[in-house]
């Protein structure tokens, strides 16, 4: 369904049931105000309060997905919108589901020869004392422990000593029964947004992140001004271009479309970039990195929102009557 500014009725999906609900509301309200400022008929829609099935009953023609995390960024909402025939922003069902699973994402990147830190995947049955004791020998110290199906650094710990591992596993388990342990890459943290589809996808400027004591956690990401962001990144031109190329390759390997944001580390010892994860519904808050990068490329926030909305579509390339 082609986007017609005068006929479209857009639901900005925000809130939801995930651990990232608060951030999603911040993102969604920013997007909503931007679309309204451009004369687009848009309204807030919180799936936690109003069933998605009511979208068709209300005559919604397009959905801007500003949901983050589970039941919003993991392919479930995308599948529901596919069944209703309502075009939506961002990646489709498969790419969204894969990118939300950090373990599956890493498996695809490794199969494609893309650099990502070594890791150990633990199912609930594998989280035995013997298995945990072996992880520091496998990955070295320090290492990172994270729930593989969460975002915004929720449940993530840096383990510097072996006796910290059990507590880190327990914290991750509060968000996910599965746990991903990952080798820590000492160096600079960067992020790189990508826009577009498949062969037409292109990278925006890289953002370099400087967090106090390297703690780019949930609190520092969204609720303090302690983190410094550099865009332009200040990286050498060849490094910036290599990160952009790697980010686009990672995006294409997962089958992403519309937009996304790759998070990476640059290893200090040899300046090699390593992929950490791909966000398929990135934040759009006042602290968010995609709007910052887009601004550096000459795209303001409202224009970015409209651009993403105009790219909304279905995986199935079909239209369902809204009569």
N, C-alpha and C positions, 0 to 999 in steps of 0.2 A: 504494500500500500504506500504510494508516494506521499510525501509529507506536504500538506497544503496548510500554510500558516493560517488561512482564514477559516478553514473547515475543521482543523484538528482540535481534538479535546484530549489534553495530555494529563495523565496521572503521574505525579512524581512519587514513586514508591519510596517510603522512608520509614525508619523505626524498626518495625518487625520484632522478632523474638530472639535475635542473636545477642551474644555478649557485647556486640558492638552497636547496640541499639542507640545509645546516647550520641555516638559519633555520627551514625546514620541520620539522625534527626537534624544534626547540625549541617551535614552535607545537603540533605534534602531541602531544608529551608533556604539555603543559599541558592540552590538550583531553581527552586520555585520562584524566588524573587527575581532572579535573572531572566527567566522565561517570561514572567509577567511584564518585566520592563521592556521586553521586545514585542509586546502586544500579543503574545501567544496565550490562548485559553488553557491555563494549567491550574491544577489543584493538588493539594496534598492528599496522599493516600497511605495510611498506615495499616498494613496487613494484620497487625496485632489487634486492631480495633474493628476493621471492616474487611469482610472476606474478599479475597481476590475475585471470586466468581461474580461479585457484584459489579466488576469493571464493565462487563458487557451490558449489563442492565442499565448502567448509568451512561451508556453511549460513549465510553472512552475509546478513542481511536489509536492512541500511542501511549507507551509507558516509558518513562525515564527512570531507570533503576538506580536509585541512590541508596539501596540497601547494602549493608556490608556484612560479611561473614555468612554463617549458616542460614539457610532458608531465605537467601537473597542473592548470594554471590556464588552459590554452589550448584547451580543448574536446576534447582527445584522450582523456583519462581519462573525461570526461563521456560521450563517445561509446561507449566500451567499457562503461560502466555501463548506458547505455541498452540496448545489445544484450543484456546479461545480465539486464536487468529489475531492477536493484538501485537503489532510490531513493537520491539523493545530495543533499548540502547545496549551496547556492549556485546560481549561474546555470547555465543549460543550455548545450548545445553551441554554438549560434550566438553568444549573448551572450559566452560565455567566449572564443571564438576572436576575436571582434571586439575585445573589450576588451584582449586580450593584444597586439594590433597597434595601437600608438599612432597610426600613420598613418591606418588605417581608422577608428579611434575619432574622430580629429579631423575626418575627412571627414563623418562622420555628424553630429557636433556642429555643424559649420559649416552643413550642410544644414538643421539644425533651428534655426539662428539663435542657437546658444549660444556664448558667448565662450570662445575658446581662442587661445593665442598664434600669430601667423603662423609658418609653418614652410616648410622646403624638404626634400623627400624625395629621397634619392639611392639609386638602384639601383647595383649594382657597376659597370655600364657608364657610369654618369653621374659617377662619382667621378674626374673628370679634373682636371688642374691648372686648366684654364680655368673649369670649373664651381665649383671650390672658391674661386677668386679672386673670383667674382661674389657669393658668399654674404654676406660682410659688407656689401656694398652693398644687397643685398636685405633683410637682416634687421637690419642695424645691429650695433654692438658695445656691450657684450658680448653673446654668444649662447651657447646651450646645444647641445651635441652629445651624442646618446644612441643606443644601439642600440634600435630600436623594438619588439623582442620580448623584452626583459628587464625585470626589476623590481629593487626594493631598491637603486636608484641604481647598479647594476652597469654599468661602462663609460661613465658619464656624466662629461662635462667642461664646465667653464665656460671659454669662450674670450674673453679680454679684448683680445687683439691678433691681427691677421691671421696673424702668423707662428706662432701656436699651433694653428692650425686643422688642419694636416696631422697633427700628433701626436694631436689629439683624435679625428680620423677614424680613425686607426690603432688607437687604444684601443677605440673603439666596434666596429671590425671584428673584434676578438678575440672578441666575443660574437655578432656578427650581420653578415652580408655587406651588409645594407641599413643605411643611416644616416639619422637624422632630425636636422636642424638646426632649432633653434627660437629665436625671439626671446626674449631674457631679459627677464623682468618684474621690475623693481626694486620691492621691497616686502616684505610679510609673507607667510610661508608658513603655510597652514592646511590642515586635512583635515576631512572631514565624512562619517561613516558613515551608511549608509542601510540600513534593514531593511524586509522585506516584498516584496510582489509588485505590480507594475503600479500601478493606481489606489490600492491600499492602502499603497503604499510611503511611508515617512516618514523624516525625518532625525533623527539623534541630535545632541547638542550638538557644536558646532564645537570643534576643538582647534587652538590656535595654537602654532606651533613656532618656537623661538628657538635656532638652532644657532650655535656659535662661528664668526665670520666668514662666516656664511651657509652653512657646509659641512655640510649635512644629507646626508652620504654614508653608504655601507654601514657603515663602522666606527662612526661616531657614532650611527647608527640603532640598532645592536644590541649594541655592545660597550663603550660608555663611558657615563658619566653627564654628559657635557659639554653635552648638549642639554637645554633647559628646555621643558617642555610646560605650556600654560595651558588648563585646562578646569575651570570656565568660561573661555572665551576672553578675556574682558575687552573684547571688541569692542562697539561700540554695538549696541543691540538691532536696529535696522533693518539693519545690516550683517550681523549673524549670521543674521537671517531671510532676507536676500537670498542668502547663501551656501548656506543650507539648501535654499531653493527651487531654486537653480541645480543643486545636487548631485542632488536628486530628479529634476529634468528630465533631467539627463545620464544618470542611472541608467535612467530609463524609455526614453529615446531608444535606448539600446543593447539594450533588452529584458532587463535584468538581473532577477534574482529572488533571494529568500532574504536575501542581504546583500551589501554592497559598501562601498567607501570611495573617495570622490572626493578627489583631491589638487588644491589650487588655490593660486594666488598672488593677493594683493590689491595692485594697482598703487598705489604710494605717491602718485603725482601726482594721481589722481582717485578713489582707493578703489574702482576697478572690479575685480571678481573675474574671474580667468581660469582655466578648467579645464586641468589638466595631464594627468591620466590617471584611469582608473577601475580599482580593484583588485577583482577578483571573488572572490579567496580571500585576504583580508587576513591579516596576521600576528596571531598569538594568543600572542606571547611576553610576558615580564614588561615589556618596553619598548613593547609594541604599543599602537596608538592606539584601535582599536575597543573593547577592554575598558575603556580609560580613559574614553572618551566614554560608554559604556554605564553605567559606575559613576556618572558624574555625573547620569545619567538615572534612577538608582535600580535598575539591573539589575546584579547581581553576576556575576562571571566564570562560575561554574558554571551559574547560571540562564540566562545568555546562550548557553552551549554547548548546553544542553538545548533552548532555544527554537529555535536554528538547526537542531538535529537534527530536531525535530518538524516543521519546514518542508521536510524532505527529500522530494523527489519526482522523477518522470521527466518529460521533455518530452512523451513519447508517451502519457502517461496510461494505461499498460497495466501489467498485472501478469504476471509470468512465474513459473511454478511453480518452487519450489526443491526439489521432490521429486527 
